[in-house]
Each structure stands twice: as structure tokens, then as C-alpha cells.
Amino acid sequence: MVQLTLGKALNAGLRQAMLDDDKVVLLGEDIGRLGGVFRITDGLLDQFGPKRVIDTPLAESGIVGTAVGLAFRGYRPVVEIQFDGFVYPAFDQIVSQVAKLHCRTQGRVRMPITIRVPWAGGIGAAEHHSESPEAYFVHTAGLRVVAVSNPQDAYRCLRQAIASDDPVVFFEPKRLYHHKDEVDLAAPLADAPPMGLAQIVRPGRDATVITYGAMVRTALDAAAAAEDEGISLEVIDLRSLSPVDYDTVAAAVRRTGRVVVAHEASREAGVAAEVIASITELCFEYLEAPPLRVTGHDIPYPPAKLEKYHLPDLDRILDAVDRVLDRPSSLSVAGDGSADGKGTQR
């Protein structure tokens, strides 16, 4: 075991994947000499050379289009999108080509492309640098969507994504790039939990909080605070957003009967809405209260000074927990049956 930041764990995962398979190539803006904006690819150009670590023009559609061509020729391209909001110029390529080619060719062509996206807020950056576009890709059949929350998963899941024959959109919570934890670099990849498996990161008996990415740490902080009041919260890290591990989720809901789903992205038609709809279909008779969402607001990403009011925090999660447990909450204060006076729970 070694102590690594999440960023260094990603770097180690890329290095090991490139050592394991000489068909793994990296493409992105400033990923070579600079090592990427967040230095995730630092040192890889020196080790593997410019034919495997490729600095590209500032053209995301062209980057992903090039990756499609490389995949056709048997390579395993790993694309870095510099910031989450810059993925939109590549949206046509990802949705129309990357996600479709395997089915379009009746399985004759595979698209083993990994699209790395530094993602979400918490770093005080402007719009297009702090966005959460995961729901667009979750909605797109033919893509796997993964969101990591800790250095061990960053190292392990990135290697699994690169080794997968399916295209993977790989979300990395940029505000956790400097978070440090233990990573087992020596464990065989074959012994690792599957990339699509959710993880119970804290067991509990009173309610289940389901989340992913940087929000896992917020949920764990909320669970620790709730424990001081005698409330036992279970926290689930989804890890995979498409497909979702509903076996683990449903088993948790059947144990606690009360659910809160949290994410940074906007509320409307988000991942939380889909998870709650599926929970209702699978576990309706076990629910003791309506499941609740704690999300970002339905607005374009705000200026940095207002970011703290936009991102879900410990207090908002605990308020939702109070509601599913029928304890005094913001609804009690509002007195009108809603958290914001419009019949909308946010």
C-alpha cells in the first residue's frame, strides 16, 4: 500500500495500462509537455514518447473523432477532455459514433475508448469549468459511465475502463485531485471488484444515502454528524452511473426503507430522478417514506462566489434525512408543504 492523491493514482493507472498494452495511446490538449491542466499525465510523454502521448489541437470533436479512427485500427485510445464543460463540442462524436458503432456494425467493430472528464465543482472556477453533464451520457445507450470518489477506485477503475471493449465516459471529481489515501498498486486487476459494482462505504440502519463522486465525502460527513444525534445512515457510492448496480441499491433500500439520493448536477431529469424511479419500481413495498433528492439547482453554473450556495452540502443532506425520517426539518419551518414554497423539494 502507498499513499497517493487521487490525481497521482490516475497517473499511476494510466502508466500501468500503457505498460500492460502497447495499443493504449493518450490524446488531449496539453497532455504531453505540460502533463495536462491538472498534471494527470505528468511524466508519461518522457516515458512513452510522442507517438503514444499525443498533444492535440484545441478541438474536442476532432480529438474524439481521431480516437474513433484509432479504435477502428485496434488501438485503445484514452482521451482527456480538459474541463467538463468542454465536452459539448465532442457530444456529436460521442453520441452519434462512439456509442453507436458496435451495434451499427452488428458487433464487428468495438470502440474501446476511454473519455476522461475532470468534472464538477468545488474549485471556485467559472461556468464550463465546474459542470456536471453526466446525465446526458447516462441517457445514451452504448456508453458506460463511471464516476470515482477515492484514489483506490481512481487507479483501479481507470485501468478497468481502458481494458474494457466498451466505450467509457470516466468522470474524475477535480476537487478531490489532491485528496490522499492508500492505494494498492500491486493487487491483480482480475481480483478487483467489477467496475460496475456499487460500494457500501458506510453501513447504517435508519436511512440510505446514495451518491457518487465528490459527494461521497459530503455524505460520509453527514453520516458522522447524524451519528451524534443517534441516527445511523448507510452511504452507498454508486461508482457506475450506467449501468447502475441496482442489486446493491435495492438490498440497501429493503434494509432501511428510507432513501436520499444526492448529486451536484441539476435536479431536473438528473441521475437521482432515474435512481429514485427505479427504486420505486423495485422496492415500493419496502419504502417507509418518499425518496428525496438533494441536488444542484436548476440554473446555469453560478459565479465562484455563489458556488457554496449551489453545491449540496452536509446541512442539505441532513435536512433531507430529517424529512424521510419524519423529523423536524426545513419543511416544518416553511409550513406550506414545500422546501421553497413552490411545492418543490430540492
C-alpha positions in Angstrom: 0.0 0.0 0.0 1.2 3.5 -0.8 -0.3 6.9 0.0 -1.3 8.7 -3.3 -3.5 11.6 -4.2 -6.4 10.9 -6.5 -4.5 12.7 -9.3 -1.4 10.6 -8.7 -3.4 7.4 -8.6 -4.9 8.3 -12.0 -1.4 8.9 -13.3 -0.3 5.5 -12.0 -3.3 3.9 -13.6 -2.5 5.4 -17.0 1.1 4.4 -16.7 0.3 0.8 -15.8 -2.3 0.5 -18.6 0.3 1.7 -21.1 2.8 -0.8 -19.8 0.3 -3.6 -20.0 -0.8 -2.9 -23.6 1.2 -1.0 -26.2 -2.1 -0.3 -28.1 -3.1 2.2 -25.3 -2.5 5.8 -26.5 -3.3 9.1 -24.9 -4.8 12.1 -26.7 -5.6 15.5 -25.3 -4.9 19.2 -25.1 -1.5 19.9 -23.5 -1.3 16.4 -22.0 2.3 15.9 -23.3 4.8 18.5 -22.4 2.6 20.2 -19.8 1.2 17.0 -18.4 -2.4 18.3 -18.6 -4.0 21.2 -16.8 -4.2 19.1 -13.6 -0.9 17.3 -14.3 -2.6 13.9 -14.5 -0.4 12.8 -17.4 2.8 14.3 -16.0 5.9 12.3 -17.0 4.1 10.0 -19.4 5.5 11.7 -22.5 9.0 11.2 -21.3 8.4 7.6 -20.6 6.3 6.6 -23.7 7.1 9.2 -26.3 5.1 11.4 -28.6 3.5 8.6 -30.6 1.7 7.3 -27.5 1.1 10.6 -25.6 -0.3 13.0 -28.2 -0.8 16.7 -27.8 -3.8 17.6 -29.9 -5.3 20.9 -31.3 -7.9 22.6 -29.2 -10.8 20.8 -30.9 -12.7 18.3 -28.8 -14.7 16.9 -31.7 -11.5 16.3 -33.6 -9.9 14.6 -30.6 -12.7 12.1 -30.2 -13.1 11.6 -33.9 -9.4 10.7 -34.0 -10.0 8.3 -31.2 -12.7 6.6 -33.2 -10.3 6.1 -36.1 -7.7 4.7 -33.8 -10.2 2.3 -32.2 -11.1 1.1 -35.7 -7.4 0.2 -36.2 -7.2 -1.8 -33.0 -5.9 0.8 -30.6 -7.3 1.7 -27.1 -7.3 5.5 -27.1 -7.7 7.4 -23.8 -9.0 10.9 -24.4 -8.7 13.7 -21.9 -11.3 16.4 -22.1 -9.6 19.4 -20.4 -12.7 20.5 -18.4 -16.2 19.1 -18.0 -17.9 22.0 -19.9 -15.6 21.4 -22.9 -17.1 18.0 -23.6 -20.0 19.5 -25.5 -18.2 20.1 -28.8 -17.4 16.4 -28.7 -21.0 15.4 -28.0 -21.9 14.6 -31.6 -18.9 12.3 -31.9 -19.6 10.6 -28.6 -23.3 10.1 -29.0 -23.5 9.6 -32.8 -20.3 7.5 -33.3 -18.7 6.2 -30.2 -21.9 4.9 -28.6 -23.4 3.5 -31.8 -20.7 1.8 -33.8 -20.7 -1.5 -32.0 -24.4 -2.0 -32.7 -24.3 -0.4 -36.1 -21.7 -2.9 -37.3 -23.6 -5.9 -35.6 -20.7 -6.3 -33.2 -17.9 -6.4 -35.8 -16.4 -3.1 -34.6 -15.6 -2.4 -31.0 -15.0 1.1 -29.5 -12.5 0.6 -26.6 -12.3 4.3 -26.0 -12.0 5.9 -22.5 -13.0 9.5 -22.3 -11.6 11.1 -19.1 -13.5 14.2 -17.9 -12.3 16.3 -15.0 -15.7 17.1 -13.5 -18.0 19.0 -11.2 -17.5 22.0 -8.9 -15.8 22.9 -5.7 -12.7 24.6 -7.1 -14.1 28.2 -7.5 -14.0 28.1 -11.3 -16.4 29.7 -13.8 -19.0 28.0 -15.9 -17.7 25.4 -18.4 -15.1 24.6 -15.8 -17.4 23.2 -13.0 -20.3 21.5 -14.7 -21.9 18.1 -14.2 -23.0 16.7 -17.6 -23.2 13.1 -16.6 -27.0 12.7 -17.2 -26.5 13.3 -20.9 -24.3 10.3 -21.2 -26.2 8.1 -18.8 -29.2 8.6 -21.1 -27.1 7.5 -24.1 -27.3 3.8 -24.8 -24.0 2.2 -25.7 -21.9 4.1 -23.2 -20.6 3.0 -19.8 -20.4 5.9 -17.4 -18.2 5.8 -14.3 -17.6 8.3 -11.5 -14.8 7.7 -9.0 -14.6 9.1 -5.5 -11.2 8.0 -4.0 -7.7 7.2 -5.1 -8.0 3.4 -5.0 -11.0 3.4 -7.3 -9.3 6.1 -9.5 -6.3 3.7 -10.1 -8.3 0.5 -10.4 -11.4 1.7 -12.3 -9.3 3.6 -14.8 -7.4 0.5 -15.7 -10.6 -1.5 -15.9 -12.1 1.2 -18.2 -9.1 1.1 -20.5 -9.2 -2.7 -20.7 -12.9 -2.7 -21.4 -14.1 -3.2 -25.0 -17.0 -0.8 -24.3 -16.6 2.9 -24.6 -16.4 4.5 -21.1 -17.0 8.1 -20.1 -14.9 8.4 -17.0 -15.7 11.3 -14.6 -13.0 12.5 -12.2 -14.0 14.8 -9.4 -11.5 17.6 -9.8 -11.9 19.0 -6.3 -10.6 15.6 -5.0 -7.5 15.5 -7.2 -5.3 16.4 -4.1 -7.2 14.1 -1.7 -4.8 11.4 -0.4 -5.5 7.9 0.6 -4.0 4.4 0.5 -3.7 2.7 -2.9 -2.8 -0.9 -3.5 -0.7 -0.8 -6.7 0.2 -4.4 -6.6 -3.2 -6.1 -6.4 -4.0 -8.0 -9.6 -6.7 -6.3 -11.7 -8.5 -9.6 -12.1 -9.1 -9.7 -8.3 -10.6 -6.2 -8.2 -14.4 -5.6 -7.8 -16.1 -5.1 -11.2 -16.2 -1.5 -12.4 -20.0 -1.6 -12.4 -20.4 -2.6 -8.8 -21.6 -0.1 -6.2 -19.9 0.0 -2.8 -21.4 0.4 0.6 -18.9 2.8 2.1 -20.6 3.1 5.5 -23.3 0.7 6.8 -26.3 2.0 8.5 -29.8 1.0 9.6 -32.1 4.1 9.6 -31.8 5.6 6.1 -29.7 5.1 2.9 -27.8 8.0 1.2 -26.9 7.2 -2.4 -24.4 9.3 -4.2 -21.2 9.4 -6.2 -18.0 11.4 -7.0 -17.0 14.1 -4.6 -20.4 14.0 -2.9 -19.4 10.7 -1.3 -17.2 12.6 1.1 -20.0 15.0 1.9 -22.4 12.1 2.5 -19.9 10.5 4.9 -19.5 13.8 6.8 -23.3 14.0 7.0 -23.5 10.4 8.3 -20.9 11.2 11.0 -22.9 14.3 12.1 -26.1 12.3 12.2 -24.5 9.7 14.4 -24.2 12.4 17.1 -28.0 12.5 17.1 -28.4 8.7 17.3 -29.2 8.4 13.5 -27.5 5.6 11.6 -27.0 6.4 7.9 -25.9 4.0 5.3 -23.8 5.6 2.5 -23.6 4.0 -1.0 -21.1 5.1 -3.6 -22.7 4.2 -7.0 -19.3 4.3 -8.8 -21.0 3.2 -12.0 -23.8 5.5 -13.3 -24.5 3.4 -16.4 -25.2 0.7 -15.7 -26.3 1.2 -12.1 -25.8 -1.7 -9.7 -29.5 -2.0 -8.6 -28.9 -5.2 -6.7 -26.8 -3.4 -4.1 -29.1 -0.4 -4.1 -32.3 -2.4 -3.8 -30.8 -4.6 -1.0 -30.0 -1.4 0.9 -33.4 0.1 0.4 -35.0 -3.1 1.7 -32.9 -2.8 4.9 -33.6 0.8 5.7 -36.8 1.7 3.9 -35.8 5.4 3.6 -33.7 6.9 0.8 -31.9 10.1 -0.1 -30.1 10.5 -3.4 -27.6 13.3 -3.8 -25.5 14.8 -6.6 -24.1 18.1 -7.8 -25.9 18.2 -11.1 -29.2 19.9 -11.7 -32.3 18.3 -10.3 -34.5 18.1 -13.4 -34.1 14.8 -15.2 -30.9 14.0 -13.3 -29.3 10.7 -12.3 -31.1 11.0 -8.9 -34.5 11.0 -10.7 -33.7 7.8 -12.6 -32.3 6.1 -9.5 -35.4 7.0 -7.4 -37.8 5.9 -10.2 -36.0 2.5 -10.4 -36.1 2.2 -6.6 -39.8 2.8 -6.6 -40.3 0.1 -9.2 -38.1 -2.4 -7.5 -38.8 -1.7 -3.8 -42.1 0.2 -3.5 -43.5 -2.1 -0.8 -40.4 -1.6 1.4 -40.4 2.2 1.3 -41.4 3.9 4.6 -41.2 7.4 3.1 -41.0 9.0 -0.3 -37.4 9.0 -1.6 -35.8 12.5 -1.8 -33.3 14.3 -4.0 -30.6 16.7 -2.8 -29.0 18.3 -5.9 -27.6 21.4 -7.5 -30.2 24.0 -8.5 -31.8 24.2 -12.0 -29.7 27.1 -13.1 -26.5 27.6 -15.2 -23.5 27.1 -13.0 -23.1 30.2 -10.8 -20.1 32.5 -10.4 -17.5 31.3 -8.0 -18.6 33.5 -5.1 -22.0 31.8 -5.2 -20.8 28.3 -5.6 -21.2 27.3 -2.0 -25.0 28.1 -2.2 -25.3 25.9 -5.3 -23.5 22.7 -4.3 -25.3 20.3 -2.0 -23.7 20.3 1.5 -23.9 18.5 4.8 -26.8 20.6 6.0 -28.9 20.0 2.9 -28.4 16.2 3.1 -29.2 16.1 6.8 -32.4 18.2 6.2 -33.5 15.6 3.6 -32.7 12.8 6.1 -34.8 14.5 8.7 -37.7 14.6 6.2 -37.5 10.9 5.3 -37.4 10.1 9.0 -40.3 12.5 9.6 -38.3 14.7 12.0 -38.4 18.5 12.2 -36.9 19.9 9.0 -37.0 22.9 6.7 -40.5 21.8 5.6 -41.6 22.3 9.2 -40.2 25.8 9.1 -41.7 26.6 5.7 -45.2 25.5 6.9 -46.5 25.2 3.4 -45.6 21.7 2.5 -42.6 22.5 0.5 -38.9 23.5 0.9 -39.1 26.5 -1.3 -42.8 27.5 -1.2 -43.5 26.1 -4.7 -44.2 22.5 -3.9 -40.7 21.5 -5.0 -38.3 19.6 -2.8 -34.7 20.5 -3.7 
